[in-house]
Amino acid sequence: MRTAGGIALALLLAGCGGGEPADDAAIVNQAAEADLVPAPVAPAPATPPGGGIVDGPGTTPSPAPAPGPVATEPGADAAVQVLRDYFAALGDGRYGDAWRLWGGRGEASGMTQAAFADSFARYAEYRAVTGTPGRIDAGAGQRYIRIPVRVTGRLRDGTPVTLAGPVTLHRTGDIDGATAEQRAWRISDSDLKPRPGSEPIVPQ
C-alpha cells in the first residue's frame, strides 16, 4: 500500500539523522498527503431528447409521462339522457324542471313557465319512449340532433293520447366564450303530433 511505503520511507530518513524533528514531521505529512487520492465523481444522469432519464450505462431510459385524456364533446347518449330527464319530469308533474330543459332555459319552448305547466296539467298520465338518435349535424360551432319519440298517455277526462315524431336538441360546440349551459344539450324543437297507437317506434 502507498501509505505504508510512504511512512516507512519517512521513518528511514529520520533514523539516519538526515534532518531535524520538524523536517521529519514535514516529510511524514507530505507522504501522507500524497496517499490522499480523491475518489472519482460519478457523472450526472443523462437526459435523452425524449424526456426520459438514463440511470446508467446499458440501462433503458425511463419513458416520458403519458399525455392526459383528451376532452370530448357530449354525444348522442347525452342528448338522449336529456330527453329522458325531460319526459320523466313531465310524468312526475315537475313542469318547471321540464321547461328549463328547453333552450334558453325555457325560452325555446315559446311559452312562459306558467303556460307550459298549464299545457301539460291536463294529462293524467304522460309516458315517452325514445328511439335511435340520428347523426349529429355540426356547423359554425353549433350541434343538432333529432331523436324519434313516442308518447302515450291519458287526459284527465280519460281520453287516451298517442303522440309520435322527432324532437330536435341543440348545443353550442366547445368554443371560446360558450357557457356551460350553452354547451349542454337542450330541446330546440318538437314535432310530436297525434299518431295512431299502432305506429311502431324502435326503442333505444
C-alpha positions in Angstrom: 0.0 0.0 0.0 1.2 3.5 -0.8 0.5 4.7 2.7 2.7 2.2 4.4 5.5 2.7 1.9 5.5 6.4 2.3 5.6 6.3 6.1 8.4 3.7 6.1 10.5 5.9 3.9 9.9 8.8 6.2 11.0 6.8 9.3 14.1 5.5 7.5 15.2 9.0 6.7 14.6 10.1 10.3 16.6 7.2 11.6 19.6 8.1 9.5 19.7 11.6 11.2 19.0 13.3 7.9 17.2 16.2 9.4 15.7 17.9 12.4 12.5 16.6 14.1 10.5 19.4 12.4 11.8 18.3 9.0 10.9 14.7 9.7 7.3 15.7 10.5 7.1 17.6 7.3 8.3 14.6 5.3 5.7 12.3 7.1 2.9 14.8 6.3 4.0 15.1 2.6 3.9 11.3 2.3 0.5 11.0 3.9 -0.9 13.8 1.6 0.5 12.0 -1.4 -1.7 9.0 -0.5 -4.9 11.0 -0.2 -6.2 10.5 -3.8 -9.8 11.8 -4.2 -12.5 9.3 -5.2 -13.8 9.6 -8.7 -17.0 11.5 -9.1 -19.9 9.7 -10.9 -21.3 11.6 -13.9 -24.8 13.0 -13.6 -27.6 11.0 -15.2 -28.1 12.0 -18.8 -31.4 13.3 -20.1 -32.3 12.0 -23.6 -34.2 14.1 -26.1 -37.4 12.1 -25.4 -37.6 13.4 -21.8 -36.8 10.1 -20.1 -33.9 9.6 -17.6 -31.0 7.2 -18.2 -30.0 5.7 -14.9 -26.6 4.4 -16.1 -24.7 2.8 -19.0 -26.7 0.0 -20.6 -30.0 0.9 -18.9 -33.3 1.6 -20.7 -34.5 5.3 -20.5 -37.5 5.8 -18.3 -40.5 6.7 -20.5 -41.8 10.3 -20.5 -45.1 10.9 -18.8 -48.1 9.8 -20.9 -50.4 12.7 -22.0 -53.7 13.1 -20.2 -57.1 12.2 -21.6 -58.5 14.3 -24.4 -61.7 16.0 -23.6 -64.6 15.1 -25.9 -67.9 16.9 -26.5 -71.2 15.4 -25.2 -72.5 12.9 -27.8 -75.8 11.3 -28.8 -76.1 9.4 -25.5 -76.0 12.7 -23.6 -78.8 14.1 -25.8 -81.0 11.0 -25.2 -80.5 11.3 -21.5 -81.7 15.0 -21.6 -84.9 13.8 -23.3 -85.4 11.0 -20.7 -85.0 13.6 -17.9 -87.5 15.8 -19.7 -90.2 13.3 -20.1 -89.6 11.9 -16.5 -90.1 15.4 -15.2 -93.4 15.8 -17.2 -94.6 12.4 -15.9 -93.9 13.4 -12.3 -95.6 16.8 -12.7 -92.3 18.7 -12.3 -93.2 21.1 -15.1 -90.6 23.8 -14.2 -87.8 21.3 -14.4 -89.0 20.1 -17.8 -89.5 23.7 -19.1 -85.9 24.6 -18.2 -84.6 21.7 -20.4 -85.7 23.7 -23.5 -83.1 26.0 -24.9 -82.6 29.4 -23.4 -83.7 28.0 -20.0 -87.2 27.5 -21.3 -87.5 30.3 -23.9 -87.2 28.0 -26.9 -90.5 26.3 -25.9 -92.3 29.5 -27.0 -94.2 29.6 -23.7 -93.8 31.1 -20.3 -93.2 28.6 -17.5 -96.8 29.1 -16.3 -98.3 28.5 -19.8 -96.1 25.5 -20.2 -97.3 24.0 -17.0 -100.9 24.6 -17.9 -100.5 22.8 -21.2 -99.4 19.6 -19.5 -101.5 19.8 -16.4 -104.4 18.4 -18.5 -102.7 15.0 -18.7 -103.4 12.4 -16.0 -100.6 10.2 -17.5 -97.7 11.0 -19.7 -95.0 8.5 -20.7 -92.4 8.5 -23.5 -90.1 6.1 -25.3 -87.1 7.4 -27.2 -85.9 5.8 -30.4 -82.5 5.5 -32.1 -81.0 9.0 -32.4 -79.9 10.4 -35.8 -76.5 11.7 -36.6 -75.2 14.9 -35.0 -75.2 17.7 -37.5 -72.3 20.2 -36.9 -71.6 23.5 -38.5 -70.5 27.0 -37.5 -69.8 25.9 -33.9 -73.4 24.5 -33.5 -74.6 20.9 -33.0 -78.1 19.5 -33.7 -79.6 16.0 -33.3 -83.0 14.6 -34.0 -84.4 11.8 -31.8 -87.7 9.9 -32.5 -90.1 9.8 -29.6 -93.4 8.1 -28.9 -95.6 9.4 -26.2 -98.6 7.5 -24.7 -100.8 9.0 -22.0 -104.3 9.8 -20.9 -106.1 13.1 -20.4 -107.8 13.8 -17.1 -111.2 13.1 -18.7 -110.0 9.6 -19.6 -109.2 10.2 -23.3 -106.2 8.1 -24.4 -103.4 10.0 -26.2 -100.7 8.8 -28.5 -98.1 11.2 -30.0 -95.1 10.4 -32.1 -92.4 12.4 -34.0 -88.8 13.7 -33.8 -87.6 16.0 -31.1 -84.6 18.2 -32.0 -81.9 19.1 -29.5 -79.2 21.7 -29.9 -76.0 22.6 -28.2 -73.1 25.0 -28.9 -69.7 23.4 -29.6 -66.8 23.7 -27.2 -65.8 27.2 -28.4 -64.3 30.1 -26.6 -66.9 32.2 -24.7 -69.6 29.5 -24.7 -71.2 28.9 -21.2 -71.7 25.5 -19.6 -75.5 26.0 -20.3 -74.9 26.7 -24.0 -72.6 23.7 -24.4 -75.3 21.3 -22.9 -77.9 19.6 -25.0 -81.3 21.4 -24.8 -84.6 20.9 -26.7 -85.0 23.3 -29.6 -88.0 21.9 -31.4 -90.6 19.2 -31.2 -92.6 17.6 -33.9 -94.7 15.4 -31.6 -98.1 15.0 -33.2 -101.1 12.8 -32.6 -100.5 9.3 -34.1 -102.3 6.0 -34.3 -101.4 3.9 -31.3 -100.3 1.1 -33.6 -97.5 3.1 -35.2 -94.2 1.4 -34.3 -91.1 3.1 -32.9 -87.7 1.4 -32.2 -86.7 1.9 -28.6 -83.1 2.8 -27.9 
